[in-house]
Amino acid sequence: MQQQGPVFQALSLSKNYGGTPALAIHLSLPRGKIIGLLGPNGSGKTTLLKLTAGILTPSTGEVRVCGFPVGPDSKARVSYLPERNSLPTWMTPVDALGFFSDMFPDFDRTRALHMLDRLEIPARKSIQQLSKGTREKVQLILVMSRDAELYLLDEPIGGVDPATRDYVLDTIIAGRRPDSTVLISTHLIADVEPILEEFLFIQRGKILRYGSVADVHEKENTTLDALFREVFRC
């Protein structure tokens, strides 16, 4: 049975670093959407993802995932891809699959093995022996092989060569059930725009705009990439 209610809520959420405000938002996101989290460097994107994943603690307010405050219940429903590689370098991709299988009951090992094979990733080489782009592919495969309700992807195609990006984006679409939501933080807006349904513009820790990508195309007769450049022009 499909779950009801928002997949994500930021309730008067704020985060300060040494007294400096980094984030201050009140926001609700629906289920079943692919949403772009878009803004310039230092706008609060990674802070928001880390607060949702439970890696950071809010200064005020709270995050709720599927109605649960951040804790074991929320973390069981979130699959998080950090911007930087977080896998121990001594591991092989096969070791990493075993680790995720032990950690997450919703991990689909068969799906992960299929994607490793499709991307021709050497399953028994250590992470240390793989290129930066290949390491990022391994991390994305692990994250998208979970049957999560909320996927948090921080720059999922930043280190991936252009020839592989289409497959990676197809993987993001195919690796989720219809009622799950994917929140993608990226600077490569033109590349991800074809798969995005909604977008969030964020600047200096505040939401500037939240809307439908289709409305940008149809009502404003422009692309999301062009709108981003206009809104955030230096």
Sequence and secondary structure as in RCSB ss.txt:
>XXXX:A:sequence
MQQQGPVFQALSLSKNYGGTPALAIHLSLPRGKIIGLLGPNGSGKTTLLKLTAGILTPSTGEVRVCGFPVGPDSK
ARVSYLPERNSLPTWMTPVDALGFFSDMFPDFDRTRALHMLDRLEIPARKSIQQLSKGTREKVQLILVMSRDAEL
YLLDEPIGGVDPATRDYVLDTIIAGRRPDSTVLISTHLIADVEPILEEFLFIQRGKILRYGSVADVHEKENTTLD
ALFREVFRC
>XXXX:A:secstr
    S SEEEEEEEEEETTEEEEEEEEEE SS EEEEE  TTSSHHHHHHHHHTSS  SEEEEEETTEETTHHHH
TTEEEE SS  S TT  HHHHHHHHHHH TTB HHHHHHHHHHTT  TTS GGGS HHHHHHHHHHHHHTB  SE
EEEESTTTTS HHHHHHHHHHHHHTS TT EEEEE S HHHHGGG SEEEEEETTEEEEEEEHHHHHHHS S HH
HHHHHHT  
